[in-house]
């Protein structure tokens, strides 16, 4: 049996992973779970699991990487759980990294567990170089992969001026007047893109680093971007937007 621990700050994810493992991966024995950095470090040091399901974004102040840096010794395989775009991770080709992308799917979990099991049997555990490589990919480049109809384009998040919903698709308006249409909807990117962004309208998700001015007239409000584009602010979102900007 492989002894496993689950580290995630969301109770629902712990319950989901537990349920899926019990139903689909009988070789995995779940020793316990933790939802804080402190509890995770103590559990790993005390129980010495073979396998750790580790949420990358553990809470507002800590990450799964912080946990791994503090444990006494890592003699285990780590399966990282992340909300980061799966296309971007695959694009960097970290074949030695086992990971699951949220929302967690049964098929992805089974594939990751099978991969981890084979490496545990060979006594091949997650090492510091792999952890640092993944951490650098997720934290440093700030790159997002955009699946288009023809291919997958990698862009820097800092180059996004704003995103516009187009039914089931999303238009990316970038610096240099470049525009890319993604085959995924805007809601997906609102959840996954980290940074100084705000959903000002059901149709627009803007990078506030490129906000030049806010226009108000006759009950209507608009964001003027540095590109010169005028984007409407919905009345429903206006008050919260002003609070976010600390203008109210």
C-alpha positions in Angstrom: 0.0 0.0 0.0 1.1 3.6 -0.7 0.6 5.9 2.3 -0.7 9.3 1.2 -1.6 12.7 2.7 -3.8 15.4 1.2 -2.9 19.1 1.7 -5.4 21.6 0.5 -7.0 24.7 2.1 -10.4 23.8 0.6 -12.4 21.2 2.5 -14.4 20.4 -0.7 -11.2 19.5 -2.6 -10.0 17.3 0.3 -13.3 15.4 0.3 -13.3 15.1 -3.5 -9.8 13.7 -3.7 -10.5 11.3 -0.8 -13.7 10.1 -2.5 -12.0 9.6 -5.9 -9.0 7.8 -4.4 -11.1 5.4 -2.4 -13.3 4.6 -5.4 -10.6 4.4 -8.1 -7.2 3.9 -6.5 -7.4 1.0 -4.0 -3.6 0.9 -3.6 -3.7 4.3 -1.9 -4.1 4.4 1.9 -5.0 7.9 3.0 -3.3 8.7 6.3 -4.9 12.1 6.8 -5.2 15.6 5.5 -4.2 19.2 6.4 -5.5 22.6 5.3 -2.8 24.9 6.8 1.0 25.1 6.4 1.6 24.4 10.1 -0.5 21.3 10.2 0.8 20.0 6.9 4.5 20.3 8.0 3.7 18.5 11.3 1.7 15.7 9.5 4.4 15.0 6.9 7.2 15.0 9.5 5.3 12.7 11.8 3.7 10.3 9.3 6.4 10.2 6.5 4.0 9.4 3.6 5.1 8.0 0.3 2.7 10.3 -1.6 1.5 13.8 -1.0 -1.3 15.6 -2.8 -0.2 19.2 -2.5 -2.3 22.2 -3.3 0.0 24.9 -4.9 -2.0 27.9 -3.5 -2.5 26.8 0.0 -3.9 30.0 1.5 -3.5 33.8 1.2 0.0 33.7 2.9 1.5 30.4 2.0 1.9 27.9 -0.8 2.5 24.2 -1.0 6.1 25.1 -1.9 6.5 26.7 1.6 5.4 23.4 3.2 7.9 21.4 1.3 10.7 23.8 2.2 10.1 23.3 5.9 9.7 19.6 6.3 12.6 17.6 7.6 13.1 15.4 4.6 11.2 14.7 1.4 11.2 11.0 0.7 7.9 11.1 -1.2 6.3 11.7 -4.6 4.3 14.9 -4.7 1.3 15.4 -6.9 0.7 19.1 -7.2 -2.9 20.4 -7.4 -3.1 23.7 -9.2 -5.6 26.1 -10.9 -2.9 27.2 -13.3 -3.7 26.6 -17.0 -2.9 23.1 -17.9 -1.8 24.1 -21.4 0.9 26.4 -20.0 2.3 23.6 -17.7 2.4 21.2 -20.6 4.0 23.8 -22.8 7.0 23.9 -20.5 7.2 20.1 -20.7 7.9 19.1 -17.1 7.4 15.4 -17.7 8.9 14.6 -14.3 6.2 16.7 -12.5 2.9 15.0 -11.5 0.1 17.5 -11.3 -3.7 17.8 -11.4 -5.5 20.9 -12.6 -8.6 22.2 -10.9 -11.4 21.5 -11.2 -10.2 18.0 -10.3 -11.3 15.2 -12.7 -11.3 11.5 -12.0 -9.4 10.7 -15.2 -6.6 13.2 -14.4 -6.3 11.9 -10.8 -6.0 8.3 -12.0 -3.3 9.2 -14.5 -1.3 11.2 -11.9 -1.6 8.4 -9.3 -0.4 5.7 -11.8 2.5 7.9 -12.8 3.4 8.6 -9.2 3.0 4.9 -8.2 5.5 3.8 -10.8 8.1 6.3 -9.6 7.5 5.4 -6.0 8.2 1.7 -6.8 11.5 2.8 -8.4 12.3 4.9 -5.3 12.2 8.0 -7.5 10.8 10.8 -5.4 10.2 14.5 -6.0 13.4 16.4 -5.6 14.3 20.1 -5.0 15.2 20.7 -8.6 11.7 19.6 -9.8 10.0 21.7 -7.2 12.0 24.8 -8.0 11.4 24.3 -11.8 7.6 24.1 -11.3 7.7 27.0 -8.8 9.6 29.1 -11.3 7.1 28.2 -14.1 4.1 29.2 -12.0 5.4 32.2 -10.2 8.0 33.8 -12.3 7.2 34.0 -16.0 3.6 34.9 -15.5 2.7 33.3 -18.8 -0.6 32.0 -19.9 -1.3 29.7 -22.7 -4.2 30.6 -25.0 -5.7 27.7 -27.1 -6.9 29.1 -30.4 -8.7 27.3 -33.2 -5.3 26.5 -34.9 -2.7 26.3 -32.1 -1.7 27.3 -28.6 -0.1 30.7 -28.0 1.9 31.6 -25.0 1.7 35.3 -23.9 2.9 37.3 -20.9 0.0 38.3 -18.5 1.6 41.8 -18.2 1.0 42.3 -21.9 -2.8 41.8 -21.6 -4.6 45.2 -21.8 -8.1 43.6 -21.5 -10.2 40.6 -22.4 -13.6 40.8 -24.1 -16.2 38.1 -24.2 -17.5 36.9 -27.6 -20.1 34.3 -26.8 -18.2 31.1 -26.1 -14.9 32.7 -27.1 -12.6 35.3 -25.6 -10.7 38.1 -27.4 -7.3 39.1 -25.9 -6.3 42.7 -26.6 -2.6 43.0 -26.0 0.0 45.7 -26.1 1.3 46.5 -29.6 -2.3 46.3 -30.9 -2.1 42.6 -31.1 -5.3 40.6 -30.7 -5.9 36.9 -30.2 -9.1 35.0 -30.0 -9.3 32.1 -27.6 -11.6 29.1 -28.0 -12.5 29.3 -24.3 -15.0 31.6 -22.5 -14.1 34.6 -20.4 -15.2 33.0 -17.1 -12.3 30.6 -17.3 -9.8 33.4 -17.6 -11.4 35.5 -14.8 -10.7 32.6 -12.5 -7.2 31.7 -13.6 -5.5 35.0 -14.4 -3.8 36.5 -11.4 -2.8 40.2 -11.2 -4.3 43.6 -11.2 -7.4 42.7 -13.2 -11.1 43.5 -12.6 -14.4 42.4 -14.2 -16.0 45.7 -15.0 -18.8 44.2 -17.1 -20.2 40.8 -18.1 -18.2 41.4 -21.3 -15.0 43.0 -20.1 -12.1 41.9 -17.9 -9.5 44.7 -17.7 -5.9 45.0 -16.6 -5.9 48.1 -14.4 -2.2 48.7 -15.1 -3.5 50.0 -18.5 -6.4 52.0 -17.1 -6.0 55.7 -18.1 -9.2 57.3 -17.0 -12.8 56.7 -15.8 -15.5 58.7 -17.6 -18.8 59.4 -16.0 -21.8 60.9 -17.8 -25.6 60.7 -17.6 -25.7 57.5 -15.6 -23.1 55.7 -17.7 -19.4 55.0 -16.8 -16.5 54.0 -19.0 -12.9 52.8 -18.5 -10.6 54.5 -21.0 -7.6 52.2 -21.5 -4.2 53.4 -22.6 -5.0 52.0 -26.1 -7.8 54.5 -26.4 -10.5 51.9 -26.1 -13.6 53.0 -24.1 -15.1 50.0 -22.2 -18.5 50.3 -20.3 -18.7 49.7 -16.6 -22.0 48.0 -15.7 -24.1 49.7 -13.2 -24.3 46.6 -11.1 -20.5 46.5 -10.8 -19.8 50.2 -10.6 -20.0 50.5 -6.8 -17.8 47.5 -6.0 -15.4 48.7 -8.7 -15.1 52.1 -7.0 -14.4 50.4 -3.6 -11.8 48.2 -5.3 -10.1 51.3 -6.5 -10.5 52.8 -3.0 -12.5 55.7 -4.4 -15.5 55.0 -2.3 
